[in-house]
Amino acid sequence: MAAILQRLQQSTKMMSRRKILLLVLGCSTVSLLIHQGSQLSWYPKLFPLSCPPLRESPPRAKHMAVAFLKTHKTAGTTVQNILFRFAERHNLTVALPHPSCEHQFCYPRNFSAHFVHPATRPPHMLASHLRFDRAELERLMPPDTIYVTILREPAAMFESLFSYYNQYCPAFRRVPNASLEAFLRAPEAYYRPGEHFAMFAHNTLAYDLGGDNERSPRDDAAYLAGLIRQVEEVFSLVMIAEYFDESLVLLRRLLAWDLDDVLYAKLNARAATSRLATIPEALARAARTWNALDAGLYDHFNATFWRRVARAGRACVEREARELREARQRLLRRCFGDEPVLRPAAQIRTKQLQPWQPSRKVDIMGYDLPSGGGAGPTTEACLKLAMPEVQYSNYLLRKQKRRGGVRSRPEPVLDNPPPRPIRALPRIPQGT
Ligand SMILES: Nc1ncnc2c1ncn2[C@@H]1O[C@H](COP(=O)(O)OS(=O)(=O)O)[C@@H](OP(=O)(O)O)[C@H]1O
């Protein structure tokens, strides 16, 4: 009897152990499904299992030698600011223009290594405006330099150029009522090749890339194909301004940087009142026809960009881009308050954050620090995040000059002298 009872007890124990085991297994499966449900079947595109982790293991060393060709009106200032801050955090030398070149490398002249301030050589990084010259850049930069650049849809870019350089580019100044429509109806009536700053009025991208902006792909298709080949040979990544966050994801992967390294504040944006809300289709077509070389470059590199995104896994790139946007919102809120409003220069009290205004008709927006924030590492990081190009270039030059000489006193950030007039483009007499 006792033996029967003992066996009964044992089998009950076995049963409950099996039940517990089954229960545990069941729970784990359900929890796994809940946890990864979105990665399995119902959101397969958004959360694929195959996305590489944000931080590689073992980590690939961050790439430190970068030359960014800062093309005009393409979100280049925002990319430049990312690179400047990275360089500072890693104690890298940034090539900066000699003061006689202003804050650009004597643009629109072809780049020469002579334009680089001696206190900023040999550099790890370069990100100021220049007209591309491969041999001269290779003479200056380390052999393992990664070259990157950015393009923007030519109609949007041209609308921005027309508004920003309206007072400086004679071709634009000739147009009655500063009308973009009038210019694009008959560009040849206003445009004179070879005159001062003509490159802002015709195929600016091609010119910045070192090409001949007067060539037309309609008459000479081989020229465009050759220019594309040259760009492909040198640049490891051509970013696209319309897909800025996706571009940064590709950039940070190329350079083995963290997502935090490419956080940014949007710089150099015009106020809504200074821009066309939408570019009418006919105007966009005319802008693309007039800038046919730029349109050809953009179409080609936009297509290669998306092929590259597809190779990296589109869903993974989108997921990272979304993480970047969320982290960026958190950072902007922390730096500039709950509503990180872009504001006109007149409303920015912090001198170092006032962006240059190209004319009374165009408002370039910026950020301001909340009052009473005081000094400190967070304030300094926020200040740099929103610092316009000229103030940041001047600050970096002073800092690097000092590093080359006396090392003891750190460069003050918050109380540096007011910036010199920005983009000291020569004033052109009315009616030229
Ligand atoms: N993150 C991001 N995404 C998309 N677009 C952006 C971004 N950052 C800047 N911008 C827009 O880029 C224009 C300014 O370009 P640049 O800084 O290259 O101008 S400049 O040549 O250095 O003066 C300017 O365009 P417009 O406002 O149309 O003039 C900015 O609004």
The ligand as an SDF file (V2000), in Angstrom:
LIG
                    3D

 31 33  0  0  0  0  0  0  0  0999 V2000
   18.9470   69.1140  -42.1930 N   0  0  0  0  0  0  0  0  0  0  0  0
   18.5470   69.7190  -43.2880 C   0  0  0  0  0  0  0  0  0  0  0  0
   17.7250   69.1190  -44.1520 N   0  0  0  0  0  0  0  0  0  0  0  0
   17.2960   69.7390  -45.2550 C   0  0  0  0  0  0  0  0  0  0  0  0
   17.6490   71.0030  -45.5970 N   0  0  0  0  0  0  0  0  0  0  0  0
   18.4770   71.6410  -44.7540 C   0  0  0  0  0  0  0  0  0  0  0  0
   18.9740   71.0430  -43.5800 C   0  0  0  0  0  0  0  0  0  0  0  0
   19.7910   71.9210  -42.9890 N   0  0  0  0  0  0  0  0  0  0  0  0
   19.7950   73.0280  -43.7620 C   0  0  0  0  0  0  0  0  0  0  0  0
   19.0100   72.8640  -44.8230 N   0  0  0  0  0  0  0  0  0  0  0  0
   18.7240   73.8270  -45.9080 C   0  0  0  0  0  0  0  0  0  0  0  0
   19.9300   74.0060  -46.6730 O   0  0  0  0  0  0  0  0  0  0  0  0
   19.9950   75.3480  -47.1410 C   0  0  0  0  0  0  0  0  0  0  0  0
   21.2930   75.9970  -46.6760 C   0  0  0  0  0  0  0  0  0  0  0  0
   22.3260   75.2880  -47.2980 O   0  0  0  0  0  0  0  0  0  0  0  0
   23.8690   75.5660  -46.9830 P   0  0  0  0  0  0  0  0  0  0  0  0
   24.0650   75.5510  -45.5250 O   0  0  0  0  0  0  0  0  0  0  0  0
   24.6320   74.5820  -47.7780 O   0  0  0  0  0  0  0  0  0  0  0  0
   24.0550   77.0390  -47.5450 O   0  0  0  0  0  0  0  0  0  0  0  0
   25.4320   77.8190  -47.8240 S   0  0  0  0  0  0  0  0  0  0  0  0
   25.8280   77.5410  -49.1990 O   0  0  0  0  0  0  0  0  0  0  0  0
   26.4330   77.3680  -46.8810 O   0  0  0  0  0  0  0  0  0  0  0  0
   25.0900   79.2480  -47.6380 O   0  0  0  0  0  0  0  0  0  0  0  0
   18.7740   76.0450  -46.6080 C   0  0  0  0  0  0  0  0  0  0  0  0
   17.7780   75.9620  -47.6040 O   0  0  0  0  0  0  0  0  0  0  0  0
   16.7650   77.1630  -47.8800 P   0  0  0  0  0  0  0  0  0  0  0  0
   16.0600   77.4170  -46.5740 O   0  0  0  0  0  0  0  0  0  0  0  0
   15.8530   76.6240  -48.9400 O   0  0  0  0  0  0  0  0  0  0  0  0
   17.5570   78.3180  -48.3240 O   0  0  0  0  0  0  0  0  0  0  0  0
   18.4080   75.2030  -45.3950 C   0  0  0  0  0  0  0  0  0  0  0  0
   17.0380   75.3080  -45.0550 O   0  0  0  0  0  0  0  0  0  0  0  0
  1  2  1  0
  2  3  1  0
  2  7  2  0
  3  4  2  0
  4  5  1  0
  5  6  2  0
  6  7  1  0
  6 10  1  0
  7  8  1  0
  8  9  2  0
  9 10  1  0
 10 11  1  0
 11 12  1  0
 11 30  1  0
 12 13  1  0
 13 14  1  0
 13 24  1  0
 14 15  1  0
 15 16  1  0
 16 17  2  0
 16 18  1  0
 16 19  1  0
 19 20  1  0
 20 21  2  0
 20 22  2  0
 20 23  1  0
 24 25  1  0
 24 30  1  0
 25 26  1  0
 26 27  2  0
 26 28  1  0
 26 29  1  0
 30 31  1  0
M  END
$$$$
